[in-house]
Amino acid sequence: MLQKTFSRHPLRIIGRTLWLSGTIFLVAVDYALNVYRRRESSHAARLSWMQRSARLLLRVFNLDWQTSGKIPARGLLVCNHLGYLDIVLLSAVAPGVFVSKREVKTWPVFGMLARMAGTVFVHREKRSEAGRSASEIKNALDRGALVILFPEGTSSVGETVLPFKSALLEPAAQSRHALSVGCIRYMLTDGSVADEVCYWGDMTLVPHLLNLLGKRSISAHVSFAAIQEPCANRKQLARRLHSEVLRLKDSYSVNNS
């Protein structure tokens, strides 16, 4: 896939790769000046930095986005998960504290940005780690942050929404913090969203990223909805949230068919 795109648009890929490198440098400098040195207001400064940085990065991909529904500012937001671009997109729209699998720490570019953004990293293979992660999520919720969780546990091709895992929903089930759902959808005019925007299965990050930089443009839409009557049982809550995300997905498909 990368070879085909590179043969068609070598200058675009090379130019955007250099642009991305320069943007990452500027983002790091911005972090050092406006977050690292301002520890007394680090949360607000971090959110502002995240949104600025994400919007700069989306310009590199020539990604245009739209939203529908009220964008949440606090509480727990659960969303479908299509790939690494979701994190940049949501940071541009509704910056918050992300919950991500531990492997993301080691990813080029996105791992560094995730650490700088204060992401809660989860070791999904160790049940003993669930309690620590849930405690970090609860602390973030209690201080009024927006916590963003992808309960599918992995990214997918986007044809449907995978069942939600309930372990990390315990803090939301036990509290009365605001609860919202979101649904992301991408559109691509010169390729396949499933193969070239979504990042799933055994795909390799660097070739996928370089291929994505070769696309002419990307469009994205994020739908939001508030949950008015949350469930006290986390497994019931997982099913309720899953059905709401599916509803947003189906509603967008009907309205744009």
TORKOL-4160 file (C-alpha; in steps of 0.2 Angstrom, whole numbers, padded with zeros to 4 digits, m for minus):
257
<pt num="1" X="0000" Y="0000" Z="0000"/>
<pt num="2" X="0014" Y="0012" Z="0005"/>
<pt num="3" X="0024" Y="0008" Z="m0011"/>
<pt num="4" X="0009" Y="0012" Z="m0022"/>
<pt num="5" X="0005" Y="0028" Z="m0013"/>
<pt num="6" X="0023" Y="0034" Z="m0013"/>
<pt num="7" X="0025" Y="0030" Z="m0032"/>
<pt num="8" X="0010" Y="0042" Z="m0035"/>
<pt num="9" X="0014" Y="0056" Z="m0022"/>
<pt num="10" X="0032" Y="0055" Z="m0017"/>
<pt num="11" X="0034" Y="0074" Z="m0015"/>
<pt num="12" X="0018" Y="0074" Z="m0004"/>
<pt num="13" X="0024" Y="0061" Z="0008"/>
<pt num="14" X="0042" Y="0068" Z="0009"/>
<pt num="15" X="0035" Y="0086" Z="0011"/>
<pt num="16" X="0022" Y="0081" Z="0024"/>
<pt num="17" X="0035" Y="0070" Z="0034"/>
<pt num="18" X="0046" Y="0085" Z="0035"/>
<pt num="19" X="0031" Y="0096" Z="0040"/>
<pt num="20" X="0026" Y="0083" Z="0054"/>
<pt num="21" X="0044" Y="0083" Z="0060"/>
<pt num="22" X="0044" Y="0102" Z="0062"/>
<pt num="23" X="0027" Y="0102" Z="0070"/>
<pt num="24" X="0033" Y="0089" Z="0083"/>
<pt num="25" X="0048" Y="0100" Z="0087"/>
<pt num="26" X="0036" Y="0115" Z="0089"/>
<pt num="27" X="0024" Y="0105" Z="0100"/>
<pt num="28" X="0039" Y="0100" Z="0111"/>
<pt num="29" X="0045" Y="0118" Z="0113"/>
<pt num="30" X="0027" Y="0123" Z="0117"/>
<pt num="31" X="0025" Y="0110" Z="0130"/>
<pt num="32" X="0042" Y="0115" Z="0139"/>
<pt num="33" X="0037" Y="0133" Z="0139"/>
<pt num="34" X="0019" Y="0132" Z="0144"/>
<pt num="35" X="0016" Y="0116" Z="0153"/>
<pt num="36" X="0032" Y="0110" Z="0161"/>
<pt num="37" X="0036" Y="0127" Z="0168"/>
<pt num="38" X="0019" Y="0130" Z="0174"/>
<pt num="39" X="0016" Y="0116" Z="0187"/>
<pt num="40" X="0004" Y="0126" Z="0198"/>
<pt num="41" X="m0009" Y="0126" Z="0183"/>
<pt num="42" X="m0003" Y="0111" Z="0174"/>
<pt num="43" X="m0020" Y="0103" Z="0170"/>
<pt num="44" X="m0027" Y="0119" Z="0162"/>
<pt num="45" X="m0011" Y="0122" Z="0153"/>
<pt num="46" X="m0010" Y="0104" Z="0147"/>
<pt num="47" X="m0027" Y="0104" Z="0140"/>
<pt num="48" X="m0023" Y="0121" Z="0131"/>
<pt num="49" X="m0007" Y="0113" Z="0124"/>
<pt num="50" X="m0016" Y="0097" Z="0119"/>
<pt num="51" X="m0029" Y="0106" Z="0109"/>
<pt num="52" X="m0016" Y="0118" Z="0100"/>
<pt num="53" X="m0004" Y="0103" Z="0096"/>
<pt num="54" X="m0018" Y="0092" Z="0090"/>
<pt num="55" X="m0025" Y="0106" Z="0078"/>
<pt num="56" X="m0007" Y="0109" Z="0071"/>
<pt num="57" X="m0005" Y="0090" Z="0068"/>
<pt num="58" X="m0022" Y="0088" Z="0059"/>
<pt num="59" X="m0016" Y="0102" Z="0047"/>
<pt num="60" X="m0002" Y="0091" Z="0042"/>
<pt num="61" X="m0014" Y="0077" Z="0037"/>
<pt num="62" X="m0025" Y="0090" Z="0029"/>
<pt num="63" X="m0039" Y="0084" Z="0040"/>
<pt num="64" X="m0056" Y="0093" Z="0041"/>
<pt num="65" X="m0068" Y="0089" Z="0055"/>
<pt num="66" X="m0086" Y="0092" Z="0060"/>
<pt num="67" X="m0095" Y="0089" Z="0076"/>
<pt num="68" X="m0113" Y="0086" Z="0081"/>
<pt num="69" X="m0121" Y="0086" Z="0098"/>
<pt num="70" X="m0114" Y="0095" Z="0114"/>
<pt num="71" X="m0095" Y="0093" Z="0116"/>
<pt num="72" X="m0092" Y="0087" Z="0134"/>
<pt num="73" X="m0080" Y="0097" Z="0145"/>
<pt num="74" X="m0079" Y="0085" Z="0160"/>
<pt num="75" X="m0084" Y="0068" Z="0166"/>
<pt num="76" X="m0082" Y="0052" Z="0156"/>
<pt num="77" X="m0082" Y="0051" Z="0137"/>
<pt num="78" X="m0083" Y="0034" Z="0129"/>
<pt num="79" X="m0080" Y="0032" Z="0111"/>
<pt num="80" X="m0078" Y="0020" Z="0097"/>
<pt num="81" X="m0059" Y="0017" Z="0092"/>
<pt num="82" X="m0053" Y="0016" Z="0074"/>
<pt num="83" X="m0034" Y="0020" Z="0076"/>
<pt num="84" X="m0021" Y="0032" Z="0082"/>
<pt num="85" X="m0029" Y="0047" Z="0073"/>
<pt num="86" X="m0044" Y="0046" Z="0085"/>
<pt num="87" X="m0033" Y="0053" Z="0099"/>
<pt num="88" X="m0027" Y="0068" Z="0089"/>
<pt num="89" X="m0044" Y="0071" Z="0083"/>
<pt num="90" X="m0052" Y="0071" Z="0100"/>
<pt num="91" X="m0038" Y="0081" Z="0107"/>
<pt num="92" X="m0042" Y="0095" Z="0094"/>
<pt num="93" X="m0061" Y="0094" Z="0098"/>
<pt num="94" X="m0062" Y="0089" Z="0117"/>
<pt num="95" X="m0045" Y="0088" Z="0125"/>
<pt num="96" X="m0045" Y="0077" Z="0141"/>
<pt num="97" X="m0036" Y="0063" Z="0150"/>
<pt num="98" X="m0035" Y="0048" Z="0138"/>
<pt num="99" X="m0035" Y="0030" Z="0144"/>
<pt num="100" X="m0024" Y="0020" Z="0132"/>
<pt num="101" X="m0015" Y="0003" Z="0131"/>
<pt num="102" X="0002" Y="0002" Z="0138"/>
<pt num="103" X="0010" Y="m0002" Z="0121"/>
<pt num="104" X="0006" Y="0016" Z="0115"/>
<pt num="105" X="0020" Y="0022" Z="0126"/>
<pt num="106" X="0033" Y="0015" Z="0114"/>
<pt num="107" X="0025" Y="0021" Z="0098"/>
<pt num="108" X="0035" Y="0034" Z="0088"/>
<pt num="109" X="0028" Y="0051" Z="0089"/>
<pt num="110" X="0011" Y="0046" Z="0096"/>
<pt num="111" X="0019" Y="0038" Z="0111"/>
<pt num="112" X="0029" Y="0053" Z="0116"/>
<pt num="113" X="0014" Y="0064" Z="0114"/>
<pt num="114" X="0003" Y="0053" Z="0124"/>
<pt num="115" X="0015" Y="0053" Z="0139"/>
<pt num="116" X="0016" Y="0072" Z="0138"/>
<pt num="117" X="m0003" Y="0073" Z="0138"/>
<pt num="118" X="m0004" Y="0064" Z="0154"/>
<pt num="119" X="m0012" Y="0048" Z="0147"/>
<pt num="120" X="m0017" Y="0034" Z="0159"/>
<pt num="121" X="m0009" Y="0019" Z="0152"/>
<pt num="122" X="m0017" Y="0002" Z="0155"/>
<pt num="123" X="m0009" Y="m0015" Z="0155"/>
<pt num="124" X="m0024" Y="m0025" Z="0149"/>
<pt num="125" X="m0016" Y="m0042" Z="0151"/>
<pt num="126" X="m0014" Y="m0040" Z="0170"/>
<pt num="127" X="m0030" Y="m0040" Z="0180"/>
<pt num="128" X="m0020" Y="m0034" Z="0195"/>
<pt num="129" X="m0017" Y="m0017" Z="0185"/>
<pt num="130" X="m0036" Y="m0014" Z="0183"/>
<pt num="131" X="m0037" Y="m0007" Z="0201"/>
<pt num="132" X="m0023" Y="0005" Z="0199"/>
<pt num="133" X="m0030" Y="0011" Z="0182"/>
<pt num="134" X="m0047" Y="0013" Z="0189"/>
<pt num="135" X="m0040" Y="0023" Z="0204"/>
<pt num="136" X="m0031" Y="0035" Z="0192"/>
<pt num="137" X="m0047" Y="0037" Z="0182"/>
<pt num="138" X="m0057" Y="0041" Z="0197"/>
<pt num="139" X="m0044" Y="0054" Z="0203"/>
<pt num="140" X="m0045" Y="0063" Z="0186"/>
<pt num="141" X="m0064" Y="0063" Z="0187"/>
<pt num="142" X="m0065" Y="0069" Z="0204"/>
<pt num="143" X="m0054" Y="0084" Z="0200"/>
<pt num="144" X="m0066" Y="0089" Z="0186"/>
<pt num="145" X="m0056" Y="0082" Z="0171"/>
<pt num="146" X="m0064" Y="0075" Z="0155"/>
<pt num="147" X="m0058" Y="0057" Z="0154"/>
<pt num="148" X="m0058" Y="0049" Z="0137"/>
<pt num="149" X="m0060" Y="0030" Z="0136"/>
<pt num="150" X="m0061" Y="0017" Z="0122"/>
<pt num="151" X="m0070" Y="0003" Z="0130"/>
<pt num="152" X="m0068" Y="m0009" Z="0115"/>
<pt num="153" X="m0050" Y="m0012" Z="0121"/>
<pt num="154" X="m0043" Y="m0011" Z="0103"/>
<pt num="155" X="m0046" Y="m0002" Z="0087"/>
<pt num="156" X="m0056" Y="m0009" Z="0073"/>
<pt num="157" X="m0060" Y="m0007" Z="0055"/>
<pt num="158" X="m0076" Y="0002" Z="0060"/>
<pt num="159" X="m0089" Y="m0008" Z="0051"/>
<pt num="160" X="m0097" Y="m0011" Z="0068"/>
<pt num="161" X="m0093" Y="m0007" Z="0087"/>
<pt num="162" X="m0085" Y="m0021" Z="0096"/>
<pt num="163" X="m0092" Y="m0026" Z="0113"/>
<pt num="164" X="m0087" Y="m0014" Z="0127"/>
<pt num="165" X="m0076" Y="m0021" Z="0141"/>
<pt num="166" X="m0082" Y="m0015" Z="0158"/>
<pt num="167" X="m0067" Y="m0016" Z="0170"/>
<pt num="168" X="m0062" Y="0002" Z="0168"/>
<pt num="169" X="m0080" Y="0009" Z="0169"/>
<pt num="170" X="m0081" Y="0005" Z="0188"/>
<pt num="171" X="m0077" Y="0023" Z="0193"/>
<pt num="172" X="m0091" Y="0030" Z="0182"/>
<pt num="173" X="m0104" Y="0017" Z="0189"/>
<pt num="174" X="m0100" Y="0021" Z="0207"/>
<pt num="175" X="m0101" Y="0040" Z="0205"/>
<pt num="176" X="m0112" Y="0054" Z="0198"/>
<pt num="177" X="m0100" Y="0062" Z="0186"/>
<pt num="178" X="m0106" Y="0067" Z="0169"/>
<pt num="179" X="m0106" Y="0053" Z="0156"/>
<pt num="180" X="m0106" Y="0055" Z="0137"/>
<pt num="181" X="m0103" Y="0045" Z="0122"/>
<pt num="182" X="m0095" Y="0049" Z="0105"/>
<pt num="183" X="m0094" Y="0041" Z="0088"/>
<pt num="184" X="m0080" Y="0044" Z="0076"/>
<pt num="185" X="m0082" Y="0042" Z="0057"/>
<pt num="186" X="m0069" Y="0046" Z="0044"/>
<pt num="187" X="m0071" Y="0049" Z="0025"/>
<pt num="188" X="m0057" Y="0048" Z="0012"/>
<pt num="189" X="m0059" Y="0053" Z="m0006"/>
<pt num="190" X="m0043" Y="0044" Z="m0013"/>
<pt num="191" X="m0042" Y="0027" Z="m0004"/>
<pt num="192" X="m0050" Y="0015" Z="0009"/>
<pt num="193" X="m0054" Y="0021" Z="0026"/>
<pt num="194" X="m0053" Y="0003" Z="0033"/>
<pt num="195" X="m0036" Y="0000" Z="0026"/>
<pt num="196" X="m0028" Y="0017" Z="0026"/>
<pt num="197" X="m0036" Y="0027" Z="0040"/>
<pt num="198" X="m0041" Y="0014" Z="0053"/>
<pt num="199" X="m0026" Y="0006" Z="0062"/>
<pt num="200" X="m0030" Y="m0012" Z="0067"/>
<pt num="201" X="m0025" Y="m0030" Z="0067"/>
<pt num="202" X="m0007" Y="m0033" Z="0063"/>
<pt num="203" X="m0004" Y="m0016" Z="0054"/>
<pt num="204" X="0013" Y="m0008" Z="0057"/>
<pt num="205" X="0013" Y="0010" Z="0063"/>
<pt num="206" X="0027" Y="0018" Z="0052"/>
<pt num="207" X="0022" Y="0012" Z="0035"/>
<pt num="208" X="0004" Y="0015" Z="0039"/>
<pt num="209" X="0008" Y="0033" Z="0045"/>
<pt num="210" X="0018" Y="0037" Z="0030"/>
<pt num="211" X="0005" Y="0030" Z="0018"/>
<pt num="212" X="m0008" Y="0041" Z="0027"/>
<pt num="213" X="0003" Y="0057" Z="0025"/>
<pt num="214" X="0001" Y="0053" Z="0006"/>
<pt num="215" X="m0018" Y="0055" Z="0006"/>
<pt num="216" X="m0025" Y="0071" Z="m0002"/>
<pt num="217" X="m0036" Y="0075" Z="0012"/>
<pt num="218" X="m0046" Y="0067" Z="0026"/>
<pt num="219" X="m0063" Y="0072" Z="0033"/>
<pt num="220" X="m0070" Y="0067" Z="0050"/>
<pt num="221" X="m0086" Y="0068" Z="0060"/>
<pt num="222" X="m0088" Y="0066" Z="0078"/>
<pt num="223" X="m0105" Y="0064" Z="0086"/>
<pt num="224" X="m0108" Y="0067" Z="0104"/>
<pt num="225" X="m0123" Y="0063" Z="0116"/>
<pt num="226" X="m0125" Y="0064" Z="0135"/>
<pt num="227" X="m0131" Y="0050" Z="0145"/>
<pt num="228" X="m0145" Y="0055" Z="0157"/>
<pt num="229" X="m0148" Y="0040" Z="0167"/>
<pt num="230" X="m0132" Y="0030" Z="0170"/>
<pt num="231" X="m0132" Y="0012" Z="0178"/>
<pt num="232" X="m0124" Y="0008" Z="0194"/>
<pt num="233" X="m0118" Y="m0009" Z="0188"/>
<pt num="234" X="m0103" Y="m0008" Z="0177"/>
<pt num="235" X="m0108" Y="m0022" Z="0166"/>
<pt num="236" X="m0125" Y="m0015" Z="0163"/>
<pt num="237" X="m0117" Y="0002" Z="0160"/>
<pt num="238" X="m0105" Y="m0006" Z="0147"/>
<pt num="239" X="m0120" Y="m0012" Z="0137"/>
<pt num="240" X="m0130" Y="0004" Z="0139"/>
<pt num="241" X="m0115" Y="0014" Z="0132"/>
<pt num="242" X="m0112" Y="0002" Z="0118"/>
<pt num="243" X="m0130" Y="0003" Z="0112"/>
<pt num="244" X="m0129" Y="0022" Z="0113"/>
<pt num="245" X="m0113" Y="0023" Z="0102"/>
<pt num="246" X="m0121" Y="0011" Z="0090"/>
<pt num="247" X="m0136" Y="0022" Z="0089"/>
<pt num="248" X="m0125" Y="0037" Z="0085"/>
<pt num="249" X="m0116" Y="0027" Z="0072"/>
<pt num="250" X="m0133" Y="0021" Z="0064"/>
<pt num="251" X="m0140" Y="0039" Z="0065"/>
<pt num="252" X="m0126" Y="0046" Z="0056"/>
<pt num="253" X="m0127" Y="0033" Z="0042"/>
<pt num="254" X="m0145" Y="0036" Z="0040"/>
<pt num="255" X="m0144" Y="0055" Z="0039"/>
<pt num="256" X="m0129" Y="0054" Z="0027"/>
<pt num="257" X="m0135" Y="0040" Z="0015"/>
